[in-house]
């Protein structure tokens, strides 16, 4: 049972890291969409 608890701890850690990363990227994408002038300036 000991290895299972360790693996579950790693799985939860990886899921938490992925969730934090996706939330960080999603926040930046929403922030960029709030400023259309900035994106259009980068495209041109």
PDB file of N, CA, C and O in Angstrom:
ATOM      1  N   UNK A   1       0.832  -1.210   0.000  1.00  0.00           N
ATOM      2  CA  UNK A   1       0.000   0.000   0.000  1.00  0.00           C
ATOM      3  C   UNK A   1       0.867   1.260   0.000  1.00  0.00           C
ATOM      4  O   UNK A   1       0.433   2.336  -0.412  1.00  0.00           O
ATOM      5  N   UNK A   2       2.099   1.095   0.472  1.00  0.00           N
ATOM      6  CA  UNK A   2       2.971   2.275   0.567  1.00  0.00           C
ATOM      7  C   UNK A   2       3.284   2.882  -0.814  1.00  0.00           C
ATOM      8  O   UNK A   2       3.178   4.098  -0.975  1.00  0.00           O
ATOM      9  N   UNK A   3       3.668   2.062  -1.819  1.00  0.00           N
ATOM     10  CA  UNK A   3       3.953   2.639  -3.155  1.00  0.00           C
ATOM     11  C   UNK A   3       2.741   3.340  -3.761  1.00  0.00           C
ATOM     12  O   UNK A   3       2.893   4.334  -4.472  1.00  0.00           O
ATOM     13  N   UNK A   4       1.515   2.822  -3.479  1.00  0.00           N
ATOM     14  CA  UNK A   4       0.315   3.447  -4.042  1.00  0.00           C
ATOM     15  C   UNK A   4       0.130   4.857  -3.497  1.00  0.00           C
ATOM     16  O   UNK A   4      -0.215   5.775  -4.241  1.00  0.00           O
ATOM     17  N   UNK A   5       0.362   5.030  -2.185  1.00  0.00           N
ATOM     18  CA  UNK A   5       0.193   6.367  -1.606  1.00  0.00           C
ATOM     19  C   UNK A   5       1.215   7.326  -2.209  1.00  0.00           C
ATOM     20  O   UNK A   5       0.902   8.491  -2.456  1.00  0.00           O
ATOM     21  N   UNK A   6       2.433   6.843  -2.448  1.00  0.00           N
ATOM     22  CA  UNK A   6       3.463   7.696  -3.035  1.00  0.00           C
ATOM     23  C   UNK A   6       3.109   8.088  -4.457  1.00  0.00           C
ATOM     24  O   UNK A   6       3.274   9.243  -4.848  1.00  0.00           O
ATOM     25  N   UNK A   7       2.616   7.118  -5.239  1.00  0.00           N
ATOM     26  CA  UNK A   7       2.262   7.416  -6.629  1.00  0.00           C
ATOM     27  C   UNK A   7       1.076   8.376  -6.682  1.00  0.00           C
ATOM     28  O   UNK A   7       1.037   9.269  -7.528  1.00  0.00           O
ATOM     29  N   UNK A   8       0.111   8.195  -5.783  1.00  0.00           N
ATOM     30  CA  UNK A   8      -1.039   9.106  -5.749  1.00  0.00           C
ATOM     31  C   UNK A   8      -0.580  10.519  -5.421  1.00  0.00           C
ATOM     32  O   UNK A   8      -1.118  11.496  -5.941  1.00  0.00           O
ATOM     33  N   UNK A   9       0.422  10.613  -4.552  1.00  0.00           N
ATOM     34  CA  UNK A   9       0.944  11.938  -4.196  1.00  0.00           C
ATOM     35  C   UNK A   9       1.571  12.596  -5.422  1.00  0.00           C
ATOM     36  O   UNK A   9       1.408  13.796  -5.641  1.00  0.00           O
ATOM     37  N   UNK A  10       2.292  11.801  -6.225  1.00  0.00           N
ATOM     38  CA  UNK A  10       2.915  12.341  -7.438  1.00  0.00           C
ATOM     39  C   UNK A  10       1.855  12.749  -8.454  1.00  0.00           C
ATOM     40  O   UNK A  10       1.971  13.790  -9.101  1.00  0.00           O
ATOM     41  N   UNK A  11       0.804  11.906  -8.592  1.00  0.00           N
ATOM     42  CA  UNK A  11      -0.271  12.213  -9.551  1.00  0.00           C
ATOM     43  C   UNK A  11      -0.967  13.517  -9.167  1.00  0.00           C
ATOM     44  O   UNK A  11      -1.222  14.361 -10.026  1.00  0.00           O
ATOM     45  N   UNK A  12      -1.272  13.682  -7.889  1.00  0.00           N
ATOM     46  CA  UNK A  12      -1.933  14.906  -7.433  1.00  0.00           C
ATOM     47  C   UNK A  12      -1.023  16.109  -7.650  1.00  0.00           C
ATOM     48  O   UNK A  12      -1.495  17.191  -8.000  1.00  0.00           O
ATOM     49  N   UNK A  13       0.283  15.925  -7.441  1.00  0.00           N
ATOM     50  CA  UNK A  13       1.233  17.025  -7.621  1.00  0.00           C
ATOM     51  C   UNK A  13       1.290  17.445  -9.087  1.00  0.00           C
ATOM     52  O   UNK A  13       1.302  18.636  -9.400  1.00  0.00           O
ATOM     53  N   UNK A  14       1.325  16.452  -9.986  1.00  0.00           N
ATOM     54  CA  UNK A  14       1.378  16.756 -11.425  1.00  0.00           C
ATOM     55  C   UNK A  14       0.080  17.418 -11.884  1.00  0.00           C
ATOM     56  O   UNK A  14       0.109  18.384 -12.648  1.00  0.00           O
ATOM     57  N   UNK A  15      -1.062  16.899 -11.419  1.00  0.00           N
ATOM     58  CA  UNK A  15      -2.351  17.496 -11.794  1.00  0.00           C
ATOM     59  C   UNK A  15      -2.444  18.929 -11.289  1.00  0.00           C
ATOM     60  O   UNK A  15      -2.950  19.805 -11.991  1.00  0.00           O
ATOM     61  N   UNK A  16      -1.959  19.173 -10.079  1.00  0.00           N
ATOM     62  CA  UNK A  16      -2.001  20.522  -9.518  1.00  0.00           C
ATOM     63  C   UNK A  16      -1.097  21.458 -10.313  1.00  0.00           C
ATOM     64  O   UNK A  16      -1.449  22.613 -10.554  1.00  0.00           O
ATOM     65  N   UNK A  17       0.070  20.957 -10.718  1.00  0.00           N
ATOM     66  CA  UNK A  17       1.002  21.776 -11.501  1.00  0.00           C
ATOM     67  C   UNK A  17       0.397  22.109 -12.865  1.00  0.00           C
ATOM     68  O   UNK A  17       0.504  23.243 -13.333  1.00  0.00           O
ATOM     69  N   UNK A  18      -0.248  21.105 -13.512  1.00  0.00           N
ATOM     70  CA  UNK A  18      -0.873  21.339 -14.814  1.00  0.00           C
ATOM     71  C   UNK A  18      -2.020  22.334 -14.690  1.00  0.00           C
ATOM     72  O   UNK A  18      -2.181  23.216 -15.534  1.00  0.00           O
ATOM     73  N   UNK A  19      -2.827  22.187 -13.618  1.00  0.00           N
ATOM     74  CA  UNK A  19      -3.949  23.098 -13.409  1.00  0.00           C
ATOM     75  C   UNK A  19      -3.471  24.527 -13.215  1.00  0.00           C
ATOM     76  O   UNK A  19      -4.059  25.471 -13.744  1.00  0.00           O
ATOM     77  N   UNK A  20      -2.386  24.676 -12.441  1.00  0.00           N
ATOM     78  CA  UNK A  20      -1.845  26.014 -12.204  1.00  0.00           C
ATOM     79  C   UNK A  20      -1.302  26.609 -13.497  1.00  0.00           C
ATOM     80  O   UNK A  20      -1.488  27.796 -13.767  1.00  0.00           O
ATOM     81  N   UNK A  21      -0.626  25.778 -14.299  1.00  0.00           N
ATOM     82  CA  UNK A  21      -0.053  26.259 -15.556  1.00  0.00           C
ATOM     83  C   UNK A  21      -1.150  26.677 -16.531  1.00  0.00           C
ATOM     84  O   UNK A  21      -1.065  27.734 -17.156  1.00  0.00           O
ATOM     85  N   UNK A  22      -2.187  25.833 -16.658  1.00  0.00           N
ATOM     86  CA  UNK A  22      -3.292  26.158 -17.568  1.00  0.00           C
ATOM     87  C   UNK A  22      -4.032  27.406 -17.098  1.00  0.00           C
ATOM     88  O   UNK A  22      -4.443  28.231 -17.914  1.00  0.00           O
ATOM     89  N   UNK A  23      -4.201  27.546 -15.781  1.00  0.00           N
ATOM     90  CA  UNK A  23      -4.883  28.719 -15.244  1.00  0.00           C
ATOM     91  C   UNK A  23      -4.050  29.976 -15.503  1.00  0.00           C
ATOM     92  O   UNK A  23      -4.600  31.037 -15.796  1.00  0.00           O
ATOM     93  N   UNK A  24      -2.713  29.853 -15.394  1.00  0.00           N
ATOM     94  CA  UNK A  24      -1.816  30.988 -15.644  1.00  0.00           C
ATOM     95  C   UNK A  24      -1.867  31.407 -17.115  1.00  0.00           C
ATOM     96  O   UNK A  24      -1.960  32.594 -17.427  1.00  0.00           O
ATOM     97  N   UNK A  25      -1.804  30.415 -18.019  1.00  0.00           N
ATOM     98  CA  UNK A  25      -1.860  30.715 -19.457  1.00  0.00           C
ATOM     99  C   UNK A  25      -3.234  31.269 -19.830  1.00  0.00           C
ATOM    100  O   UNK A  25      -3.328  32.228 -20.597  1.00  0.00           O
ATOM    101  N   UNK A  26      -4.301  30.669 -19.291  1.00  0.00           N
ATOM    102  CA  UNK A  26      -5.651  31.138 -19.583  1.00  0.00           C
ATOM    103  C   UNK A  26      -5.849  32.574 -19.123  1.00  0.00           C
ATOM    104  O   UNK A  26      -6.501  33.361 -19.810  1.00  0.00           O
ATOM    105  N   UNK A  27      -5.298  32.920 -17.978  1.00  0.00           N
ATOM    106  CA  UNK A  27      -5.417  34.288 -17.470  1.00  0.00           C
ATOM    107  C   UNK A  27      -4.721  35.269 -18.396  1.00  0.00           C
ATOM    108  O   UNK A  27      -5.215  36.376 -18.613  1.00  0.00           O
ATOM    109  N   UNK A  28      -3.573  34.874 -18.946  1.00  0.00           N
ATOM    110  CA  UNK A  28      -2.851  35.759 -19.855  1.00  0.00           C
ATOM    111  C   UNK A  28      -3.609  35.913 -21.173  1.00  0.00           C
ATOM    112  O   UNK A  28      -3.636  37.002 -21.746  1.00  0.00           O
ATOM    113  N   UNK A  29      -4.226  34.829 -21.660  1.00  0.00           N
ATOM    114  CA  UNK A  29      -4.982  34.909 -22.916  1.00  0.00           C
ATOM    115  C   UNK A  29      -6.174  35.836 -22.752  1.00  0.00           C
ATOM    116  O   UNK A  29      -6.462  36.636 -23.643  1.00  0.00           O
ATOM    117  N   UNK A  30      -6.871  35.742 -21.627  1.00  0.00           N
ATOM    118  CA  UNK A  30      -8.026  36.605 -21.375  1.00  0.00           C
ATOM    119  C   UNK A  30      -7.563  38.048 -21.244  1.00  0.00           C
ATOM    120  O   UNK A  30      -8.233  38.966 -21.717  1.00  0.00           O
ATOM    121  N   UNK A  31      -6.417  38.245 -20.602  1.00  0.00           N
ATOM    122  CA  UNK A  31      -5.902  39.601 -20.413  1.00  0.00           C
ATOM    123  C   UNK A  31      -5.533  40.212 -21.765  1.00  0.00           C
ATOM    124  O   UNK A  31      -5.742  41.406 -21.980  1.00  0.00           O
ATOM    125  N   UNK A  32      -4.982  39.398 -22.685  1.00  0.00           N
ATOM    126  CA  UNK A  32      -4.634  39.900 -24.014  1.00  0.00           C
ATOM    127  C   UNK A  32      -5.888  40.251 -24.807  1.00  0.00           C
ATOM    128  O   UNK A  32      -5.897  41.228 -25.555  1.00  0.00           O
ATOM    129  N   UNK A  33      -6.953  39.452 -24.647  1.00  0.00           N
ATOM    130  CA  UNK A  33      -8.197  39.717 -25.373  1.00  0.00           C
ATOM    131  C   UNK A  33      -8.869  40.991 -24.865  1.00  0.00           C
ATOM    132  O   UNK A  33      -9.660  41.599 -25.586  1.00  0.00           O
ATOM    133  N   UNK A  34      -8.566  41.399 -23.639  1.00  0.00           N
ATOM    134  CA  UNK A  34      -9.171  42.615 -23.094  1.00  0.00           C
ATOM    135  C   UNK A  34      -8.569  43.862 -23.738  1.00  0.00           C
ATOM    136  O   UNK A  34      -9.159  44.940 -23.665  1.00  0.00           O
ATOM    137  N   UNK A  35      -7.397  43.725 -24.369  1.00  0.00           N
ATOM    138  CA  UNK A  35      -6.746  44.874 -25.003  1.00  0.00           C
ATOM    139  C   UNK A  35      -6.559  44.586 -26.493  1.00  0.00           C
ATOM    140  O   UNK A  35      -5.475  44.165 -26.897  1.00  0.00           O
ATOM    141  N   UNK A  36      -7.583  44.801 -27.317  1.00  0.00           N
ATOM    142  CA  UNK A  36      -7.478  44.517 -28.758  1.00  0.00           C
ATOM    143  C   UNK A  36      -6.467  45.427 -29.447  1.00  0.00           C
ATOM    144  O   UNK A  36      -5.852  45.028 -30.435  1.00  0.00           O
ATOM    145  N   UNK A  37      -6.288  46.644 -28.939  1.00  0.00           N
ATOM    146  CA  UNK A  37      -5.338  47.567 -29.564  1.00  0.00           C
ATOM    147  C   UNK A  37      -3.924  47.002 -29.492  1.00  0.00           C
ATOM    148  O   UNK A  37      -3.148  47.141 -30.438  1.00  0.00           O
ATOM    149  N   UNK A  38      -3.589  46.365 -28.372  1.00  0.00           N
ATOM    150  CA  UNK A  38      -2.247  45.811 -28.197  1.00  0.00           C
ATOM    151  C   UNK A  38      -2.018  44.659 -29.178  1.00  0.00           C
ATOM    152  O   UNK A  38      -0.944  44.561 -29.772  1.00  0.00           O
ATOM    153  N   UNK A  39      -3.018  43.783 -29.354  1.00  0.00           N
ATOM    154  CA  UNK A  39      -2.844  42.646 -30.257  1.00  0.00           C
ATOM    155  C   UNK A  39      -2.763  43.122 -31.705  1.00  0.00           C
ATOM    156  O   UNK A  39      -1.933  42.627 -32.468  1.00  0.00           O
ATOM    157  N   UNK A  40      -3.609  44.071 -32.095  1.00  0.00           N
ATOM    158  CA  UNK A  40      -3.592  44.555 -33.471  1.00  0.00           C
ATOM    159  C   UNK A  40      -2.258  45.251 -33.751  1.00  0.00           C
ATOM    160  O   UNK A  40      -1.751  45.190 -34.871  1.00  0.00           O
ATOM    161  N   UNK A  41      -1.695  45.905 -32.749  1.00  0.00           N
ATOM    162  CA  UNK A  41      -0.416  46.578 -32.933  1.00  0.00           C
ATOM    163  C   UNK A  41       0.685  45.537 -33.151  1.00  0.00           C
ATOM    164  O   UNK A  41       1.610  45.765 -33.931  1.00  0.00           O
ATOM    165  N   UNK A  42       0.585  44.388 -32.460  1.00  0.00           N
ATOM    166  CA  UNK A  42       1.586  43.338 -32.638  1.00  0.00           C
ATOM    167  C   UNK A  42       1.449  42.670 -34.003  1.00  0.00           C
ATOM    168  O   UNK A  42       2.451  42.308 -34.620  1.00  0.00           O
ATOM    169  N   UNK A  43       0.194  42.503 -34.485  1.00  0.00           N
ATOM    170  CA  UNK A  43      -0.025  41.840 -35.769  1.00  0.00           C
ATOM    171  C   UNK A  43       0.470  42.712 -36.919  1.00  0.00           C
ATOM    172  O   UNK A  43       0.988  42.186 -37.905  1.00  0.00           O
ATOM    173  N   UNK A  44       0.323  44.026 -36.815  1.00  0.00           N
ATOM    174  CA  UNK A  44       0.728  44.918 -37.902  1.00  0.00           C
ATOM    175  C   UNK A  44       2.188  45.307 -37.811  1.00  0.00           C
ATOM    176  O   UNK A  44       2.681  46.055 -38.655  1.00  0.00           O
TER     177      UNK A  44
END
